C-alpha cells in the first residue's frame, strides 16, 4: 500500500485537532454508529480541560487505497520540542491558519522549522465561516511570512485551500460546493511525496515519541527510515555517539489504524510504527538491526530557557494529602519525564532533597507539576528563573528574549505598552488589525513575562490575546521591578477563623477561607503595603455573658483570591515557595521560622 506522512502544524487554537476529527470521520475510520468524543486525539485530561494539544500524537486514515499517516502537533511554543522532532518523521505538512487571526508567532516557529527541513507545505485557511474572517488578506500574510522565512521559489508556490474544520469541508475557492474534505485528501495524495527510502537496507528508525502504556510499558514511536521491521527480529539501540546501550528482540510491533495502535507482523521503510519491550532506548536514539553500524542523524532541539526548583513538601501538612512524598519518588518521576520529553532537563540540586528542572516556559513546567499533582505527588516549587549564558567572545551576560504579539482593543493599547515597558519590553510594531483592535509586537526579556499574563488579562478586561515566541539570547537588560506588595504571614498553626479573617481583610487581600488549614510561615494573604506582616488568622472572639442581637451578622468576608497553579508559581518571590498537593495549592515562606527568615535576609543583604 502507498504511504503518505504528514504533520498538521498551526498556532494554538487554530483548529488542528478538530480538523483531524473530520479527516478520521470522512475517511471511514469510525463506524457509522460509533460514539467518538470531540477532539478525539486530545485524550489527556489536561488537554481536554485546557482545550490545547500538549503531546504530539499519530493517527492514520486510508484514502483511495493510500495510507495517510497524520501527526497532530502541539500549537503552543512551550511544547515546541515535540514539534521539532515530529517534522523528522514526515514528508509534508498542512499549515493551518485561522481566517481571522492570520499567521501568529507559533505559526512562524513551526513553519520556519518545516521550511528548513525542505518540506513543501499545503496551506489551509481554516474557520472561513467566522464572522470576522478575512481569508484573502490572510493568504497574502502567509505568503509574506514564507518569504520572510527564506522559503525557496518551489515552497512559495504553495497550494492553498479554504476550509471549515468544524463544518467538515475544504475547497479551492470560497464559492465551492462546501460538501466535504475530499479536496484536501486529493491534494495530499498529489502534493506530498511518498517516502523515498531504501527498503532493502538493514532496519533502522529514530525514536521520536516515548510514552507509557498500562499493558505494554514503554512504547517508542518513530518512522522506519530504512529496511523492514519484523516481529521477533534482533535489535540494538544506538546513542548519538555510536555507543550501543541495549540489545534485545522486537517483541511487539504496532501500527496506527485510526485512533488505535494495532499489532502487525511487519512494517517497511516510510511507515510510522510503535515498538514496545525496550528498557533503555529513548528519544532520540536509533533502534536498528545488529548489522547497522552508525546511528541515524537526529534533529537538535532548542535548549530550555526557564528553570524551577522542585523540592519535597517539608511543611507541617506534608504527607497528609498525597501518597508520593519522598525525594526518591519525585526524582524517579522527574528523570522519567526528562527521558521522554527532550525539551525538559533535570539535575540534582545543591540543596538537599531538591531538583532543578529546566523547560521551555511556565506553561510546560506548569503542566508537568499539575500532572504530578494528579498522580498523588506532594511538592514545593520555587520561583521560575531564566537560564543565563555568557558571550564567549566578550564575557557579557546574556538572557533569553521573546517576541510577543498582542491583539487588544484600541482603548487598552496604552496601558499594555506602559506595563510592557516597565518590564523592559521594546515596542517593535504597532498597527490597527481591524474591528477596533490594535496589534502590538514587542521584544522583551523572558523574565519580564513571568507573572504578567494575569495582570494583562485584568488590564484588558479579559479581551486581550497574547502570543509569545522564543527569539534568542541577547544582552542582559538590568533589573526588573518585581511584586510591590508584601505578604500576610500566619504566626500560628490551626484552622482559619471567620472572626480573625474579618479584621485581617482590611490589611490586604486574603487567600484563605474560614476553616482552611494554616501553619506558621504560610502566606494567607497579600499585604496592602510593601513589607511582610505576621498575623494571627486563628484568633477566636473573647466570649462574655453579654450578647447584642445581630452584632455578628455584619461581619461579612470578601471572597478570597484563589490562584491557579500557574498564577501561584508566577506570584511567589525568591524567598517563597508554592506547596502543591493533590487537594490544595498553598503559598508559604521558604523558611517557616520567623527567626530563621530574619537570619536569611541578613545573609542576603551581606552577600549583596
N, C-alpha and C positions, 0 to 999 in steps of 0.2 A: 504493500500500500504506500502511495506517495505521502510525504510528510511536509508540513509547514510549521515552523516555530516562530511565534510572535509574542511580543510583550505589549501590554496596554499601559501606556505611561501618560501621566497628566498631573496637574496640580490637585491638591486635596479638594474633595467635594465637587469635582467636575463631572462625576457620573461614571467612573470606570466600572465599579462593581455592579451597578445597575445594568450597564450595557452587557457585561458578561452574563448576567442572569438571562437576558433576552437571547443572546447567542446560543446559550445552552438549551433554552426552551424551543427556539425555532429550528435547531438542528436535530431535534428529536432525542436529546439526551435525557429528557424527562418523559415518563409515561403520561398519557392523556390525563389520567385522574390523580397523578402524583401530587401530594401536598408538599410544596417547597417554600421555605421561608424567603422573605425578601432579602436581597443582598446575600444570596446563599453562600458565597465564598467567605464572608466575614463570620467565621464560625466562633471566634473567640468572644467571650462575654464582654471584654473591654471594647472590642471593635464594634459590637452591636450598640453598646451604651453611648460611645463617643461618636458613632457614625463615621469612623475613619478606618482605613486599612492599615494595620500595624505590621503584619507578616506577609511576605510575598507568598503566593500560592499558585499551584499549577492545576490546570484542568484541560480537557481535550474534547473536541467535537469532530464529527465526521460530516463532510460536505461533498457531495458528488464523488464519493469514493476516495477522497483525500482526508487524511487525519490532520487536523489543525490543533497543535498544542498551544494553549494560551496561558500566559503567565500574567496574573493580576498583581501589580506592584503598589507599594505604599505611595501616597501622594505628598506626605509631609517630609520636609527637609531633614528632620531628626532621624528618619529611617532611611536616609539616602544610601547607607551601606548595603541595604537589601537590594536597592535598585541597581547599583553598580555591578554587583555580582550577577544579577539576573540577565543583564544585557549580554553576558558571555555565552548564554545558552540559546540565544535566538538569532534568527536571520533577518527579522523585520520587526517593525514597531508601528503600532497605531497610536498616534499622538492625539489625545482627546482634549479639546479646548472649549470652554464654556462660551456660548454665543453672546453673552452679555459681558462677562468679566474679561474675556480675552486671555492671552498668554500671561501668566503670573510667574513669580520667581521660581517656583518648583518646576514649572514647565520648562523654564530656561535651563535649569540644572540638569534635568533628565534628558532634554533634547540635546544639550551640549555633549553629554556622555554618549548618547546614541550616534550623533554625527561623527564624533571622534572614533567610534568603533566601525565607521564606514557603512552603517545601516542607512537604508533609503526609506524614510518614514512615510506612512499614509496619514494624512491629516483628516480628522473628523471634527467638524464644528458641531458640538452637541448642544442640546437644550434650545434649539431654534424655536421651540414653542413658547419660550418665556416672553412675557410682555415687553421687557426691555431689551430683547435680543437685537444685535446689530451684526449679523453674520458676515456681510461684505467687508465691513471695517475690520472685523476680527481676522478675516482671511488675509488682508493686507498686513496686519500686525504680525501674523505668523510668518509671512514671507520676510518681513523686516527682521524678525528675530532669527530666522535661519541664516539670513545674510550676515547679521552681526556676529553670529557664532561661527562664521567661517565655512559655511556649507559649500560643497562643490556645485558646479552647474547642474550635475545629474541629481543631486539631493534637492536643489532649489526647484527643480521641475517635479514637485511632489503632486501626486493625485489627491483630490480632496472630495469629501462627501459632506452633505448636511444631514443631521440626524436628530432624533429624539429618542434617547435610550429608554426613557420611561414608557413612551408610546410604542417603542419597538419597530422603528423604521429608519432607513437611511437611503438617500437619493443623491444623484449627482447634481441636481438642480433643486431650487427651493419650491418650484411648482411641479415637482414629480408626483407620482401616484401615492407615495407615502404608505405603502402597503406593509412592507417587511424589511428584513435586513439582508435580503439576497444580494443587493448591490455591494454590500460590504464583504460578504463571503466571496463573491466572484472576484472582487478587487484583490483580496488577499491571495487567492489562487494565482491570479495573473501577475501581481506586482512583487510578491515575496518569493525569493528563490528557494528551491528545495535545498536542503543541506548538501553541500558538495564535499563529502568526507570519504576517506578510504575505508571501505567495509572489509578489506582483506588484511589490514594491518593488525597487530596484536591489540586486544581490547584495552581501552583507556578512557577515563572520564574524570572531570574535575568536580569534586563535591561542592555544590553551590548553596544548598539549604540543608540545615540539620534540624530535625525536630524529633520529638519523643512520642511514641505510641504505647498505649497501655498494654497491648498484646505483643507488639514486635520489638519494643525497646527503642534503641537509637536507629533512626531512619535517615539516610543520606540521599538527597535528590540532586541530579545533575543531568547533563546531556552526554550521550555516548559520542565522544569525539572521533574515535576510530575503532574498527573491528566490530566484533559481536560479543554480547554478554549472554552467557548460558547458565542456567541453574546448576549448582554443584561444581562449577569450574574453580580452579585455584586462583587466589587473588593476593596482591600485595598492595600496601599503602605507602606512597612516597611523599615526603615533605618537599617543600620548595628547594631545599639544598641537596636533594637527591638521596637523602638517608631513608632507609626502609624502617618504618615504625611498627608495622604489623603485617602478618601474613595470615591467611585463612581461606575459607571457601565461601562462595556466593550461595548462601543458604536460602535467601528469599529475594526474588526479583519481582518488582511491581511496576505496572504501567498505569497511566492515568486514562480513565474512561469516564467522561462526565465528571461528577463530583467524587467518584470512587477511585481508590487505588486497588487495582485488580492484579492478582498473581499471574505472571506469564512465564513461559519456559525460555524464551529467547528475545533479545532486542538487538537491533543493529544501529550502526553509526547514524546519528541525526535524531534518534528518538530520545525523549526525556523520560528517565526512569528513576525509581527509588530502590535503594538497596538496604536490607536490614541484616544485622548479625555481626557488624564490625564494632569492636570495643574501643579502639583508639582513633580510627580515622575521623577527621573533622574537616571543617571548611578552612582553607581552600586546598586540601590535599588531593593528590592524584590517586585514584583507585584503578589498578591495572592488572593485566595478567602477568605472570612471572617473567616473561621474556621482554617486557617493556623496560628499557634501561633508564630513561630520563623522565622527570616529571613534566607535565604539560604546563605552559605558562598560565598564570592566574592574574586577574586584574588587581593592581594595588588599590587599596581603599583609602579615601581621605582620612586623616588622623582625627581622633577625638579633640574637642575644644573645651570641654567643661568637665570638672571632676567634683565628686562629693565623697564625704567620709561616711561609710556605713558602720555602725557600732552595735554592740549588744545593748539591750534595754536594761540599764543598771539602776533604773528609778525604783522607788518604793512599791510601785504597782507591777513591776516586771514579773513575768511568768504567770500572771493571773488570767490573762485573756487569750494567750496564744499557746500553741503546742510546741513550736520550734523556736527556742530562745537561746541556744548555746552558740558560741562563736564558731565551733566546728560545723554546725549545721548551716549557719549563714555563709561561711567560707565555701563549703561544698556547693551550695546553690549558686553563689556568685561566679565561681570558676566554671560551673556547668553552663551558665548563661554566656560567659565570655567565649566558651568553646564554640557555641552555635551562632553567636552574633558577633561578626568580625568588627563591627563599629564600636564595641564595648571592650575596654581594657580593665583588668582587675589586678591589684597587687596588695600585699600585706602592708599595713600602715606602721609607722614607727610607734604609734600609740598602741597600747596593749588591747587585744580583742577588738580591733578595728581594721577596716579595709578601705583602700582608695579605689573608687570606681569612676572611670572616665568614659564619657559618651559624647554624642553629637549635640545634645541640648537638654533643656529642662523637661521637655515632653517625653523624650526617650527614657530618661532616668526615672521620671515620674511613673511611667507605665511599668517599668521594672519593679519599682517599690510597691505599686498597687497590686501587681501580680503576686509578689511575695507575701504581701499582707493577706491576700485571699487564700494563699496556701497555708496560712496559720503561723507566719513568722512574726516575731516582735523585733523591732529595730529602733535605733535612734539615728537620725540623719543630720549631718552638719550642713551649713550654708554652702550653696554651689560656688565654686571658684573656677575662674578661667585658667586654662593651661598656657603658661607664658613660654616664650623662647628667647634665645639670644641670636642677634645677627652675627654670623661667624666672621664677617669681614670687619664690622665696626664695633662689635660688642654691645650694640644698642639693644635695649629691651623691646621685644615685640609682643603684641597681643592679638587675639583673633577679632576680626571685624565682620559685621554682617551688613548685607544690603537689605533694607527694609522698604517694602512698598505698601503704602497705606491709602485706603479709599475711605474718605469721610464726607459727611455733609459739609457744605461750604462754611456754615457758621461755626464749625468746630475746628477748622484748619488752623486757626491762630493758636489755640490752646495746645494742640498737638505739636506744632512747631516749637512753641515755648518749652514744653516738657522735654522734647527730644534734644533741644539744645542744652538744657540743664544736664542731660545725661551724655554730653559730648557728641551728640549726633550732628551730622553736617547735611544740610538740605542740598540735594543734588538736582532735583527737578520738581516742578510744581505746575500742574496743568489741569484744566477742567476735564472731567471724564463723562459729562452729560448727566441729565436728570438731577441737576443741582448738587452734584458731587465733585470733589476735588481729589486728584491722585497725587500723592506726595512720595518722593523717593529720597531716602536717607542712607548715608554711610555712617555706621555707629559701632563703637566697641561692643562686643558680645556682653560684657559685664554690665553695660549701661541698660540692657534689656531685661536683666534679671529682676523679676518682681514688677515690671512695668505693665504687663498685659491687663491686670485687673484695674489699675489706675486708668489705663487707656479706655477701657470699656465704660468706666464711670464718667470720664471726661466727655465721651462722645455719646452718652445716653444709650449705650449698647448698640449703636448703629454703625460704628467703625469696623473695618476689616483690616487686619494687619498680617502681612506675609513677609517671611524673612528667609534669607539665604546666606550661607557662609561665603564670605568674599575674600578670605585670605588673611595672612598675618601682616600687620602694619605697626609702625612705632607707637609705643605706649602713650596714651592721651592724658595722663595725670589722674589725680584722684577725682572720684565721682561721689557727690554727696549721697549718703545712704538714708536710712529711715530717720525721721526727725523726732519721733516720739519714743519715750521710754516705755517700760513695761510695768504693769501692776503684778507684783510677785507675792505669792502666798507665803505666809510665815507660819503656817500650821497645817497639820495633816487632818483629814476627815472628809466630811461632805459639806459642800457649799450650802449656806442658809439664806433664805429669802430676805430676812431682816438685815443681814450683813451686806448682801449684794445691793439692796435698795440704797444704802448710804454710800456704797462704793461707786455706784454708777455715775455720780456727779464728778468723780475723779477722772473718768475717761470712758472708753468703750469696753464692755465686758465680753469675754469669750465663753463663759460658763453659765449654766442654768442652776437653779436651786436643786440640790440632790446629787449634782455631779461630784465625783471623787476628786479631791485636790490634795496636794502634798507640798512640803516645804521646797521652795525653789521653782515651783510650777508657775508659768505665766498665765494668769487668769483674766488679763485684760491689757488694753493699751492705755498708758497714762496720757493725759492731755498735755503734759509738759515733756521736756526733753529727757529728764532724768528718770531712773528706775525708782519705784516706790514699793516698799514692803507693806502688805496689808493683811488683815485677818478676815478671810471670807467665811469662817465657820462660827463667828461670834453670834451668840444667841441673845435674844432680848431678856433683860433682867425682869423676872416676874415679881409683881406686887399684888396686894389684895385688891387694889382699886382698878376697876375696868371702866373705860368710857366706851359707850356703844358706838360701833362703826369706826373706831380710831384707826384700826389696822387696815380698813378697806382701801384707803387711799394710797397704800404702799405698792404702786404699780411699777413693774420692771419693764424696761425696754428690752425687746428680744435680743439675745447675744449675737455677736458676729460669728458665724460658723464658717470656717475656712475649708476649702477643698485641699487635697494633698498638695497640688502644685502651688496653690496660694500660700500654704503654710511654709513650704520649702523656700519660696521666694521671700517670705516675710522675715524669717529669722536673721539675726545678726551673727557675727563671728563667734560671740560668746554664748550663743543659744543653740538649741537642738530641737528637732521635731521628733516626738515619740510616736511611733506608728505601731498599732496593734490591730488584730482583726476586727475589733469593735470600736476603736477610738483613734483620734488624732489629737495629740496634746502638744503644747509648746512648753519648753522648760529652759532653764539656765543650764549651761554646761556643768557648772559647779553648783550643786544644790545648796551646800552650806554657805551662809552669808559671809562668814569669816574667810573661808577659802576663796570666795569670789573677790573679796577685797584684796587678798594677797595676790591673786592672779592679775587684777587690774594694776596693782603696784608694779609687778614684774613687767607687764606690757609697757607701762609708762617709762620704766627704766631702760628697757630694750630700745624704745623709740628715741 
